[in-house]
Amino acid sequence: MSEIANGKGGGETLLKGASLSETVYQYVLGAIREGNYHPGERVRESEICQTLNVSRTPVREAFRRLQSEGRLIVEPQRGAVVAELDHQEVAELYALRQELETIAAKFAAQYASDAEIATMEYILQQSEKVKHDHRALNQVNWELHNTIYNSGHNRFLTKVFHTLSDSMALLRGSKYIPEGRPETLLAEHTKLVEAIKSRDVEKAGSAAREHIQKSFQIHLETKLNI
């Protein structure tokens, strides 16, 4: 019998037949992605066991896997802690993201369907509605970038986007949105989507590059204030 108790431990719906360590791995990874665990924050083995109603063995197996991937580190006296990218890693991540977002925007300007562009415009409308709910705004922001990448119709670029998303979750303050940023974020995204809609490849690329440059600047300023 599975150690997972259906409907218990936070109401998570977990796939039957999945290995317990894989279930724990996906649960913790999802919590990091969603910002439920922040960089530098301890992930308690006992809490995971209680939440998912599993023994310590699959939790430790999942933790080892997350540690090997650089998502968790083990500190003396503290145990498992969500990893945090250092300054050099942050700079490298944004440098790569800047190039990839530029490519994604250019591809979208060339290959996005009318339906995909309509989806981008809908997401922009949603971002305006949720600008005071930072958690919802972060999710909408992710959905827009995900749509842009998918609209380029390059499966390898899409895979890279998901890898980048996981790395972005390890940025300290990645879920924090400073005052005034929702408005400038919407303006940057609107400029980007309008360029994609007009099929202006170079303008779309420039808008994406400027957006990531601004995001990097905001991140550096945010980190100094949290």
Secondary structure as the mmCIF struct_conf table of DSSP 4:
data_model
#
loop_
_struct_conf.conf_type_id
_struct_conf.id
_struct_conf.beg_label_comp_id
_struct_conf.beg_label_asym_id
_struct_conf.beg_label_seq_id
_struct_conf.end_label_comp_id
_struct_conf.end_label_asym_id
_struct_conf.end_label_seq_id
BEND BEND1 GLU A 3 GLU A 3
TURN_TY1_P TURN_TY1_P1 ASN A 6 GLY A 7
TURN_TY1_P TURN_TY1_P2 GLY A 9 GLY A 11
TURN_TY1_P TURN_TY1_P3 LYS A 16 GLY A 17
BEND BEND2 ALA A 18 ALA A 18
HELX_RH_AL_P HELX_RH_AL_P1 LEU A 20 ARG A 33
TURN_TY1_P TURN_TY1_P4 GLU A 34 GLY A 35
BEND BEND3 ASN A 36 TYR A 37
TURN_TY1_P TURN_TY1_P5 PRO A 39 GLY A 40
STRN STRN1 ARG A 42 ARG A 42
HELX_RH_AL_P HELX_RH_AL_P2 GLU A 45 LEU A 52
TURN_TY1_P TURN_TY1_P6 ASN A 53 ASN A 53
HELX_RH_AL_P HELX_RH_AL_P3 ARG A 56 SER A 68
TURN_TY1_P TURN_TY1_P7 GLU A 69 GLY A 70
BEND BEND4 ARG A 71 ARG A 71
STRN STRN2 LEU A 72 GLU A 75
TURN_TY1_P TURN_TY1_P8 PRO A 76 ARG A 78
STRN STRN3 GLY A 79 VAL A 82
HELX_RH_AL_P HELX_RH_AL_P4 HIS A 87 TYR A 111
HELX_RH_AL_P HELX_RH_AL_P5 ASP A 114 LYS A 129
TURN_TY1_P TURN_TY1_P9 VAL A 130 HIS A 132
HELX_RH_AL_P HELX_RH_AL_P6 HIS A 134 SER A 151
TURN_TY1_P TURN_TY1_P10 GLY A 152 HIS A 153
HELX_RH_AL_P HELX_RH_AL_P7 ARG A 155 MET A 168
TURN_TY1_P TURN_TY1_P11 ALA A 169 LEU A 170
BEND BEND5 LEU A 171 LEU A 171
TURN_TY1_P TURN_TY1_P12 ARG A 172 LYS A 175
TURN_TY1_P TURN_TY1_P13 GLU A 179 GLY A 180
HELX_RH_AL_P HELX_RH_AL_P8 ARG A 181 LYS A 197
TURN_TY1_P TURN_TY1_P14 SER A 198 ARG A 199
HELX_RH_AL_P HELX_RH_AL_P9 VAL A 201 LYS A 223
TURN_TY1_P TURN_TY1_P15 LEU A 224 ASN A 225
#
